């Protein structure tokens, strides 16, 4: 009986992960340090949950604008 419960739990987790990957909702983050890279943002947010993607906006010269998005 425990095996069936584990299988159902695994399927439920897989469905949740797939749903998160296709969820278009982004978290807007402002006042980021100008030295922060996308990998830094991902590392910081991963302490709180699964991070699908991160993006820091940059101007035409490639200089970070201090704002970003995460899923």
C-alpha positions, 0 to 999 in steps of 0.5 A: 500500500505504501508503494501506491502512495509513493507512486501517486505522490511522485506523479503529483510532484511531476505534474506540479513541476510541469505546470510550473515550467509552463506557468507564464507568471513572473516575479518582478524584482526591483532595486537589484545591485547593479553588479548582480548577475542572473546566476546570482539572482537564481542562487538567492531565490533558490533558497526559497523554492524551485527557480525556473528562470531568471532575467536581469534587464540591461540597457543597450550598452549591456549595463544592468538596470537594477530590475529583473524577473524570475519564474 
